[in-house]
């Protein structure tokens, strides 16, 4: 006889097989077998307290009539409990509250997902938290005590046997150790977009500049004149910073001229590389490596700028390749300070990323990154340290961009509050001061040179000599593999074709023109990019555009430093970058359209030929950038340059002959009178004129006055010159001595 839960009174009348519970509510009637299963099973382990099983949901608990002790299994539906009549303490609404079916047959629990399927009735398994687990346990214990089931001996429930499907449950994933975590992090880094972009840029640079790295110790790209000068510049800056930084601008060339390191762009940003190795071989190797790396950096910089502005990957690749390997830049292969332009788009990309701005999405305050802003200013300052040839225009473009951005910012802030942040403001102030300080410190020696050498200052007439006509924008240099031979006649009409062949690429022209009508950029942005293209092309023409009266001339006369720029055609660098951004918008829109066309296919991706079509613009730009650049062998260093002390003069002397002499001096960095740069000092002109009859009394006396101790005459270079006869003339009456050292004759003064 079952007693009332309150301990007294008559047993309530049985209704539909249910007896009242402790509070008077109907309680399910339980048969003997059900009551027996309410008792705890000491021989069967309880997995409710196992945190690993509860977390993974793979444990198959054998419970005593409820899954409330396994909340994780109830939530995930992966645990398969073997029950004796019900899977929940709280029956589903509208379902019978008994452990039997409506027909009186005992219910058999079947494994399911989130609920137990009975013969005719399905009772939903409640999703319970930890509190509901305790309540379910308490209710179960009270119910078992009320029915007297706790005193029954334990009985083996056939339904409580081990589930055979347990062996097929997935094993919990083990916690990875430190080596595995490091390996995963490395793998994620290697497949990151920026890592792949860097590797692709490097591989493309090696291939597109080939055979620069075929014989990197013996050859130089295009010629061995200006590259020899720039190889010496890197070597000297590294040597000076390593030995005597205070004498950085007082180089060993152009003796006895002061500030001689500032006679041309200094490539000071490459000084760390100049600290590695000594001698001409190391200088040539260093130049070739930096030449290839400069191309890789330019490609990567333009790529990340296009990506930051909102371009797709293929469109950004088109922008990067067209910016670096434009046909007109092939004529600049001998000018490392022009080829080293990758810091410009890279700095702009970092600054845009730091300020949370893109061309496609505008300003997004939540994407501000102060660290990227600092990095952008540092890269911009480094780019400026490579030289003012392209760095000066970059400085003015950056200043105008900041001014326009500030005006637009405050104008829009009047209508909508736009957060900026104190930290970002501090980053811009600090970065701007760093950039300005680097520019001011580098400008000091150039102002000194301009003061000491008035002939170094350029005039509008000088600019006119290098100003290209409009036809130059459609003429390729001789170094272009595709167009070089075809444009030979067009180049013949140009007064100075190395600086006037300014073709950025016909493919780039076509893609940019398409970008005016079909692009991911907004219409106003396309028009702004077009305006930038036209303005920079007009400035690149110098005085050829209506005499430059209202274009280049005002900049030349009023902007500090502009009168030191010799070739306005190098403004084409900005034209190429803007054309590349227009082309990136076109290619990105085309790639999106291809994906839309493949959206209805099974599988959901474009057809292979459509995917290959998106790569066609990139392939065409690469092909148009192939070069036919010569790589001559650098003249071998004379033995005398490794043994003779300075100050010395090497004959014959001239602009082209003196630049290899500068390279040869990197073994000992002895002082030499020789030197080649963007201008010729008056004193060096006098030396070349006076020594035309060396050795004679006039030239010997003049050289002694300058402090020259030795004169080296190179026998293999004097054919057809006056020295071919005088080199072996008697010198006893001049008070000097003569010595044969290798292939050179050394005169001791």
C-alpha positions in Angstrom: 0.0 0.0 0.0 1.3 3.3 -1.0 1.0 6.0 1.6 0.3 9.7 1.1 3.4 11.8 0.9 2.1 13.9 3.8 2.1 10.8 6.0 -1.7 10.5 6.8 -5.2 10.1 5.3 -6.7 7.6 3.1 -5.1 6.7 -0.2 -6.5 8.8 -3.0 -8.7 7.3 -5.6 -6.8 6.0 -8.5 -7.6 7.8 -11.8 -6.4 6.6 -15.2 -3.6 4.6 -13.6 -2.1 7.6 -11.7 -1.7 8.3 -8.0 -1.5 11.7 -6.5 1.9 13.1 -5.7 3.1 14.8 -2.6 1.3 18.0 -3.5 -1.9 16.4 -4.6 -1.0 16.4 -8.3 -1.2 13.2 -10.3 2.0 11.2 -10.3 2.8 8.5 -12.8 2.0 5.0 -11.7 5.1 2.8 -11.7 5.2 -1.0 -11.9 7.7 -3.1 -10.0 10.2 -3.1 -12.8 10.1 0.6 -13.1 10.5 1.1 -9.3 13.4 -1.2 -9.3 15.3 0.8 -11.8 14.9 3.9 -9.7 17.4 2.5 -7.3 21.0 3.5 -7.9 23.0 0.9 -9.8 26.3 0.5 -8.0 27.8 -1.8 -10.7 27.1 0.7 -13.5 29.3 3.8 -13.7 27.6 7.2 -13.7 29.0 9.5 -16.4 27.1 12.6 -15.3 30.1 13.8 -13.2 32.6 13.2 -16.1 33.4 16.7 -17.4 35.0 15.4 -20.6 31.9 13.3 -21.5 29.6 16.2 -20.5 31.6 18.5 -22.7 31.8 16.4 -25.8 28.4 14.8 -25.6 29.8 11.4 -26.6 29.3 9.6 -23.3 26.4 7.1 -23.4 25.0 7.3 -19.8 22.8 4.5 -18.5 20.5 6.5 -16.3 17.7 5.4 -14.0 14.8 6.8 -15.9 15.9 10.3 -16.8 18.5 12.2 -18.8 18.4 15.2 -16.5 21.7 14.1 -15.0 23.3 14.5 -18.4 22.5 18.1 -19.5 25.1 18.1 -22.2 23.6 15.0 -23.8 20.1 16.5 -23.6 21.4 19.7 -25.2 23.5 18.2 -28.0 21.4 15.1 -28.6 24.5 13.0 -29.1 24.2 11.0 -25.9 22.0 7.9 -26.2 20.4 7.1 -22.9 18.7 3.7 -22.3 15.6 4.6 -20.3 12.8 2.6 -18.8 9.8 4.7 -19.5 10.5 8.4 -19.8 13.4 10.7 -20.6 12.3 13.8 -18.7 11.0 14.8 -15.3 8.8 17.4 -17.0 6.4 15.9 -19.6 5.8 17.7 -22.8 2.6 19.8 -23.1 -0.3 17.7 -24.2 1.5 14.4 -23.7 0.6 11.7 -21.1 2.5 12.1 -17.8 3.0 8.4 -17.3 5.7 5.9 -18.1 3.3 3.9 -20.3 1.6 4.6 -23.6 -2.0 5.5 -24.0 -2.8 1.9 -24.8 -1.4 0.7 -21.5 1.7 -0.9 -23.0 5.0 -0.1 -21.5 7.1 2.5 -23.4 10.4 1.4 -24.8 13.1 4.1 -25.1 14.8 4.5 -28.4 18.0 6.5 -29.0 17.3 9.8 -30.7 18.4 13.3 -31.1 17.1 15.5 -28.3 14.1 13.3 -27.5 13.0 9.6 -26.8 10.6 8.0 -29.2 7.9 5.9 -27.4 5.6 3.4 -29.0 2.9 6.0 -29.7 4.0 9.1 -27.7 7.1 11.2 -28.0 8.2 13.1 -24.9 10.6 15.9 -25.6 13.7 15.9 -23.6 14.0 19.2 -21.7 17.1 21.3 -22.2 18.2 21.8 -18.6 21.0 23.7 -17.0 22.9 22.8 -13.8 20.0 24.0 -11.6 17.5 21.9 -13.5 19.9 18.9 -13.1 19.7 19.2 -9.3 16.0 19.6 -9.3 15.6 16.5 -11.5 17.8 14.5 -9.1 15.9 15.6 -6.1 12.6 14.8 -7.7 13.8 11.4 -8.7 15.1 10.6 -5.2 11.8 11.7 -3.6 9.8 9.7 -6.0 11.8 6.6 -5.4 11.4 7.0 -1.7 7.7 7.6 -1.9 7.1 4.4 -3.8 9.4 2.4 -1.7 11.6 1.6 -4.6 14.7 2.4 -2.6 14.3 -0.8 -0.5 14.0 -3.1 -3.5 17.1 -5.1 -4.4 19.0 -3.9 -7.5 17.8 -5.6 -10.6 19.6 -5.8 -13.9 17.6 -3.8 -16.5 18.0 -5.3 -20.0 17.7 -1.8 -21.5 20.6 -0.6 -19.4 23.1 -2.8 -21.1 26.1 -1.1 -22.9 25.1 0.6 -26.2 26.9 -1.1 -29.1 27.0 2.1 -31.0 29.3 3.7 -28.4 32.4 2.5 -30.2 31.4 4.5 -33.2 31.2 7.8 -31.3 34.0 10.3 -32.2 36.9 10.5 -29.8 37.4 13.9 -28.1 40.0 16.0 -29.8 43.1 16.1 -27.6 44.5 19.4 -26.5 47.4 20.2 -28.8 50.8 20.6 -27.3 53.2 23.6 -27.8 54.9 22.1 -30.9 51.6 21.4 -32.6 50.3 24.9 -31.8 53.5 26.4 -33.2 53.2 24.3 -36.3 49.6 25.4 -36.8 50.5 29.0 -36.3 53.3 28.6 -38.8 51.0 27.0 -41.3 48.5 29.8 -40.9 51.2 32.4 -41.5 52.5 30.6 -44.6 49.1 30.6 -46.3 48.1 34.1 -45.2 47.4 36.5 -48.1 50.2 38.9 -47.3 52.7 36.1 -47.0 51.7 34.7 -50.4 51.8 38.2 -51.9 55.4 38.8 -50.6 56.5 35.4 -52.0 54.8 36.0 -55.3 56.3 39.5 -55.6 59.8 38.1 -54.9 59.4 35.3 -57.4 58.0 37.7 -60.1 60.9 40.2 -59.4 63.5 37.5 -60.0 61.9 36.4 -63.2 61.0 39.9 -64.6 64.5 41.3 -63.9 66.4 38.3 -65.2 69.3 37.9 -65.8 70.2 40.3 -63.0 70.8 37.5 -60.6 72.5 35.2 -63.2 76.0 36.7 -62.6 75.4 39.1 -59.7 79.1 39.6 -59.0 80.1 40.7 -62.4 77.2 42.4 -64.3 75.0 45.4 -63.7 71.6 46.1 -65.4 71.4 48.5 -68.4 75.0 49.9 -68.1 77.8 50.2 -65.6 77.9 54.0 -65.3 75.0 55.2 -63.0 74.7 51.7 -61.4 78.4 52.0 -60.5 77.8 55.3 -58.8 74.8 54.0 -56.9 76.7 50.9 -55.9 79.4 53.2 -54.5 76.7 55.3 -52.7 75.4 52.3 -50.7 78.9 51.1 -49.9 80.0 54.6 -48.8 77.0 55.2 -46.5 77.5 51.8 -44.8 81.3 52.5 -44.4 80.7 55.9 -43.0 78.1 54.9 -40.5 80.3 52.0 -39.4 83.5 54.0 -39.0 82.8 57.8 -38.8 79.1 58.8 -39.0 80.1 62.5 -38.6 81.8 62.5 -42.0 78.8 60.9 -43.9 78.4 63.8 -46.3 82.1 64.3 -46.7 82.7 61.4 -49.1 86.0 60.1 -50.5 85.1 61.2 -54.0 85.3 64.7 -55.7 88.4 65.5 -53.6 88.8 68.2 -52.2 85.1 69.2 -52.5 83.0 69.3 -49.2 79.5 67.8 -49.0 80.3 65.7 -52.0 77.9 62.9 -50.9 75.0 65.2 -51.6 75.9 65.8 -55.3 73.1 63.4 -56.2 70.4 61.3 -54.6 72.1 59.4 -51.7 70.1 56.2 -51.3 70.7 56.6 -47.6 67.9 54.3 -46.7 70.0 51.4 -48.0 72.9 52.2 -45.6 72.2 49.1 -43.5 72.9 46.9 -46.5 76.0 48.9 -47.2 77.5 47.7 -43.9 77.7 44.1 -45.2 80.8 43.3 -47.2 83.7 45.4 -48.7 85.2 45.9 -52.1 83.7 46.3 -55.6 82.5 42.7 -55.8 80.4 43.1 -52.7 79.1 46.5 -53.9 78.0 45.0 -57.2 76.3 42.0 -55.5 74.6 44.3 -53.1 73.3 46.5 -55.9 71.9 43.6 -57.9 70.1 42.2 -54.8 68.6 45.6 -53.9 67.6 46.1 -57.5 65.5 42.9 -57.5 64.1 43.6 -54.0 63.1 47.1 -55.1 61.0 45.6 -57.8 59.4 43.2 -55.4 58.6 45.9 -52.8 57.0 48.1 -55.5 54.8 45.2 -56.6 53.8 44.4 -53.0 53.3 48.0 -52.1 50.9 48.7 -55.0 49.1 45.4 -54.4 48.4 46.2 -50.7 47.3 49.7 -51.6 44.8 48.5 -54.1 43.6 45.9 -51.6 43.2 48.4 -48.8 41.2 50.7 -51.1 38.8 47.9 -51.8 40.1 46.0 -54.9 39.9 42.2 -55.3 43.0 40.1 -55.4 43.4 39.8 -59.1 42.7 43.5 -59.6 45.3 44.4 -57.0 47.8 42.1 -58.7 47.2 44.0 -62.0 47.8 47.3 -60.1 51.0 45.9 -58.6 52.5 44.5 -61.7 51.6 47.5 -63.9 53.0 49.9 -61.4 56.4 48.1 -61.2 56.9 46.8 -64.7 55.4 49.5 -66.8 57.4 49.8 -70.1 58.6 53.3 -69.4 60.2 52.2 -66.2 62.4 49.8 -68.1 64.4 52.8 -69.3 65.1 53.6 -65.6 66.8 50.3 -64.9 70.1 52.1 -64.4 68.5 54.5 -61.8 68.0 52.6 -58.6 66.7 55.7 -56.8 63.8 55.8 -59.4 63.2 52.0 -59.3 63.1 52.1 -55.5 59.5 53.5 -55.3 57.7 50.8 -53.4 57.7 52.8 -50.2 55.2 55.2 -51.8 52.2 52.9 -52.2 53.1 50.9 -49.2 53.2 53.9 -46.9 49.9 55.2 -48.3 48.3 51.7 -47.8 49.5 51.6 -44.1 48.3 55.1 -43.4 44.9 54.4 -45.0 44.7 51.1 -42.9 45.6 52.9 -39.8 42.9 55.5 -40.3 40.3 52.9 -41.2 39.7 54.4 -44.6 39.2 52.8 -48.0 38.1 54.1 -51.3 35.3 51.6 -51.6 33.8 51.8 -48.1 34.9 55.2 -46.9 35.8 55.9 -43.3 35.1 53.2 -40.8 36.1 54.2 -37.2 35.9 50.6 -35.9 38.8 49.7 -38.3 41.3 52.3 -37.0 44.7 50.8 -36.1 47.1 53.3 -34.5 50.1 50.9 -35.1 49.5 50.9 -38.8 49.5 54.7 -38.8 52.9 54.8 -37.1 54.3 52.2 -39.5 53.0 54.2 -42.5 54.9 57.3 -41.3 58.1 55.4 -40.8 57.9 53.8 -44.2 57.2 57.2 -45.8 60.3 58.7 -44.0 62.4 55.8 -45.2 61.2 56.3 -48.8 62.2 60.0 -48.5 65.7 59.0 -47.4 66.3 57.2 -50.7 66.4 60.5 -52.5 64.5 63.6 -53.4 64.3 62.6 -57.1 60.9 61.0 -56.5 60.7 61.6 -52.7 60.1 65.4 -53.1 57.0 64.9 -55.1 55.8 62.2 -52.7 56.2 64.7 -49.8 54.1 67.3 -51.5 51.4 64.7 -52.5 51.3 63.5 -48.9 51.0 67.0 -47.6 48.1 67.8 -50.0 46.4 64.6 -49.1 46.5 65.3 -45.4 45.3 68.8 -45.9 42.3 67.7 -48.1 41.5 64.9 -45.7 41.5 67.3 -42.7 39.2 69.7 -44.5 36.8 67.0 -45.5 36.8 65.5 -42.0 35.9 68.7 -40.2 33.3 69.6 -42.9 31.5 66.3 -42.5 31.8 66.3 -38.7 29.6 69.3 -38.6 26.7 67.2 -39.8 27.6 63.7 -38.3 29.8 63.2 -35.3 32.8 61.2 -36.6 35.1 59.7 -33.9 38.8 60.0 -34.5 40.6 59.3 -31.3 43.4 61.0 -29.4 45.9 58.2 -29.9 45.5 58.4 -33.7 45.9 62.1 -33.6 49.1 61.7 -31.6 50.3 59.1 -34.1 49.7 61.5 -37.0 51.5 64.4 -35.2 54.5 62.2 -34.2 54.7 60.6 -37.6 54.3 63.9 -39.4 57.1 65.4 -37.3 59.3 62.4 -38.0 58.7 62.7 -41.8 59.4 66.4 -41.7 62.5 66.0 -39.6 64.0 63.4 -42.0 63.3 65.7 -44.9 64.8 68.8 -43.2 68.0 66.9 -42.1 68.5 65.5 -45.6 67.8 68.9 -47.2 70.6 70.6 -45.2 73.5 69.2 -47.3 71.7 69.9 -50.5 71.3 73.6 -49.6 75.0 73.7 -48.8 75.8 72.2 -52.2 73.5 74.8 -53.9 75.3 77.5 -52.0 78.8 76.4 -52.9 77.9 75.4 -56.5 75.6 77.9 -58.2 76.0 76.0 -61.4 74.1 73.0 -59.8 70.9 75.0 -59.9 68.6 74.3 -62.8 66.7 76.6 -64.9 63.5 76.3 -66.9 65.6 76.0 -70.0 67.3 72.9 -68.5 63.9 71.5 -67.8 62.9 72.1 -71.4 65.7 69.8 -72.6 64.2 66.9 -70.8 60.5 67.7 -71.3 58.8 65.0 -73.4 56.1 65.8 -76.0 52.7 64.1 -76.0 53.9 61.4 -78.3 56.2 60.1 -75.6 53.2 58.7 -73.7 52.7 56.2 -76.5 56.4 55.4 -77.2 58.2 52.6 -75.4 61.9 52.5 -74.6 64.4 50.2 -76.4 64.5 48.0 -73.3 60.8 46.9 -73.9 60.8 43.3 -75.2 57.5 43.7 -77.1 57.5 47.3 -78.2 61.2 48.2 -78.2 61.9 47.3 -81.9 58.5 48.5 -83.1 58.9 51.9 -81.7 62.5 52.6 -82.9 61.3 55.2 -85.4 59.2 57.0 -82.9 62.1 57.2 -80.4 64.3 58.7 -83.1 62.0 61.8 -83.1 62.5 62.4 -79.4 65.4 64.7 -78.4 66.4 62.6 -75.3 64.5 59.3 -75.6 65.8 57.7 -72.3 63.7 60.2 -70.4 61.0 60.8 -72.9 59.7 57.3 -73.7 56.8 57.3 -71.2 54.5 54.5 -72.3 52.8 52.9 -69.2 51.4 50.1 -71.3 48.7 49.8 -73.9 47.0 47.1 -71.8 47.0 49.4 -68.8 45.5 52.2 -70.9 42.7 49.9 -72.1 41.9 48.5 -68.6 41.9 52.0 -67.1 39.6 53.3 -69.9 37.2 50.4 -69.1 37.4 51.4 -65.5 35.6 54.7 -66.3 32.5 52.8 -67.2 32.6 49.4 -65.5 34.2 49.4 -62.1 33.7 48.7 -58.4 34.7 52.3 -57.6 32.0 54.9 -57.3 31.6 57.3 -60.1 33.0 60.3 -58.3 36.1 58.3 -57.3 36.6 57.2 -60.9 36.4 60.9 -62.0 38.9 61.9 -59.3 41.3 59.2 -60.5 40.9 60.3 -64.1 41.6 63.9 -63.0 44.8 62.8 -61.2 45.9 60.9 -64.4 45.5 64.0 -66.5 47.1 66.4 -64.1 50.2 64.2 -63.6 50.5 63.7 -67.4 50.5 67.4 -67.9 53.1 67.9 -65.3 55.2 65.1 -66.8 55.4 67.1 -70.0 57.2 69.9 -68.2 57.5 73.0 -70.5 56.0 71.1 -73.5 52.5 71.8 -72.4 52.0 75.4 -73.5 55.4 76.3 -72.2 54.5 75.1 -68.7 53.4 78.6 -67.9 50.4 77.6 -65.8 51.5 74.0 -65.0 55.1 73.1 -64.3 56.6 76.6 -64.2 54.7 77.8 -61.0 55.8 74.7 -59.2 59.4 75.1 -60.4 59.5 78.7 -59.2 57.6 78.7 -55.9 57.8 75.2 -54.4 61.1 74.6 -52.4 63.3 71.9 -54.0 61.4 71.8 -57.3 64.2 73.6 -59.1 66.5 70.8 -58.3 64.5 68.2 -60.2 65.9 67.6 -63.7 63.4 65.4 -65.5 59.7 66.1 -65.2 58.9 62.9 -67.0 59.4 61.0 -63.8 56.0 62.4 -62.7 54.8 59.4 -64.8 55.2 57.3 -61.7 52.0 58.8 -60.3 50.2 58.5 -63.6 51.0 54.8 -63.6 49.8 54.3 -60.1 46.5 56.0 -60.7 46.0 54.1 -64.0 46.7 50.9 -62.1 44.0 51.7 -59.5 41.4 52.4 -62.3 42.4 49.1 -63.9 42.0 47.3 -60.5 38.4 48.6 -60.3 37.7 47.2 -63.7 39.2 43.7 -63.1 37.6 43.4 -59.7 34.2 44.2 -61.2 34.8 41.6 -63.9 35.8 39.0 -61.4 32.7 39.6 -59.4 30.5 39.3 -62.5 32.2 36.0 -63.2 31.3 34.7 -59.7 27.7 35.8 -60.2 27.5 33.9 -63.5 28.8 30.8 -61.7 26.3 31.1 -58.8 23.6 29.0 -60.5 25.9 26.1 -61.3 26.4 22.9 -59.4 28.9 23.0 -57.9 28.5 26.7 -57.0 31.6 28.1 -58.7 32.4 29.6 -62.1 33.4 27.4 -65.0 37.2 26.8 -65.5 37.3 28.9 -68.6 35.6 31.8 -66.9 38.1 31.6 -64.0 41.0 31.7 -66.5 39.4 34.7 -68.2 39.8 36.7 -64.9 43.6 36.0 -65.1 43.9 37.3 -68.7 44.4 41.0 -67.8 47.1 40.1 -65.3 48.8 37.9 -67.9 48.7 40.6 -70.5 50.2 43.2 -68.1 53.0 40.8 -67.2 53.8 40.1 -70.9 53.9 43.8 -71.8 56.4 44.4 -68.9 59.0 41.9 -70.2 62.4 43.5 -70.6 65.3 43.3 -73.0 67.7 45.1 -70.7 71.4 44.6 -71.4 73.6 43.5 -68.5 77.2 44.5 -69.3 80.2 43.2 -67.4 81.6 45.7 -64.9 85.2 46.8 -65.7 87.7 44.9 -63.5 89.2 46.8 -60.7 92.9 47.8 -61.4 95.4 46.4 -59.0 96.6 50.0 -58.3 93.3 50.9 -56.7 94.0 48.3 -54.0 97.5 49.4 -53.3 97.8 53.2 -53.9 96.9 55.6 -51.2 95.1 58.9 -51.8 94.5 61.5 -52.6 94.8 60.4 -56.1 93.6 61.1 -59.6 92.7 58.4 -62.2 93.1 59.2 -65.9 91.3 59.4 -68.2 88.6 61.3 -66.3 85.1 62.0 -67.4 81.5 61.6 -66.3 81.2 58.0 -67.5 84.8 57.0 -66.8 84.7 58.4 -63.2 81.7 56.4 -62.0 83.5 53.0 -62.2 86.5 54.7 -60.4 84.1 55.5 -57.5 83.1 51.8 -57.4 86.8 50.7 -57.4 87.5 52.9 -54.5 85.3 50.8 -52.2 88.2 48.6 -51.3 90.1 51.2 -49.3 87.9 54.4 -49.7 91.0 56.5 -50.3 90.3 60.0 -51.4 90.0 60.4 -55.2 89.5 63.5 -57.3 87.3 61.6 -59.7 83.5 61.6 -59.4 80.3 61.5 -61.4 76.9 63.0 -60.4 74.0 65.0 -61.6 76.3 68.0 -62.2 80.0 68.5 -62.5 81.8 70.8 -60.0 83.8 73.6 -61.5 87.0 72.4 -59.9 86.7 69.0 -61.4 86.1 70.6 -64.8 89.4 72.5 -64.3 91.3 69.3 -63.3 90.1 67.5 -66.4 91.1 70.5 -68.6 94.5 71.1 -67.0 95.6 67.4 -66.9 94.8 66.8 -70.6 98.6 67.1 -71.2 99.8 65.2 -68.1 102.5 64.7 -67.2 103.8 68.3 -67.7 104.9 71.0 -65.3 101.6 72.9 -65.3 99.5 69.9 -64.5 101.9 68.6 -61.9 102.0 71.9 -60.1 98.2 72.3 -60.2 97.7 68.8 -58.7 100.2 69.4 -56.0 98.3 72.6 -55.1 95.1 70.6 -54.6 97.0 68.0 -52.4 97.0 65.1 -54.9 99.9 62.7 -54.3 99.4 60.1 -57.0 98.1 59.9 -60.5 97.0 56.5 -62.0 96.9 56.3 -65.7 94.9 53.3 -67.1 96.7 51.9 -70.2 93.7 50.0 -71.5 91.6 53.2 -71.7 94.0 55.8 -73.2 93.9 54.7 -76.8 93.3 57.7 -79.0 93.9 60.2 -76.1 97.0 62.5 -75.5 98.1 60.2 -72.7 98.7 57.4 -75.2 101.9 59.3 -76.1 102.8 61.2 -72.9 102.4 58.2 -70.5 105.9 57.0 -71.3 107.5 60.4 -71.7 110.6 61.2 -69.4 109.6 62.6 -66.0 113.0 63.2 -64.3 112.9 67.0 -64.8 109.3 67.1 -63.2 110.5 65.8 -59.9 108.1 62.8 -60.0 108.5 59.1 -60.3 106.7 56.5 -62.4 105.8 52.9 -61.6 104.0 50.1 -63.5 101.4 48.5 -61.3 99.4 45.9 -63.2 97.8 47.5 -66.3 98.2 51.0 -64.9 101.0 53.5 -64.6 101.3 55.2 -61.2 103.0 58.6 -61.0 104.2 59.7 -57.5 104.0 63.4 -57.1 
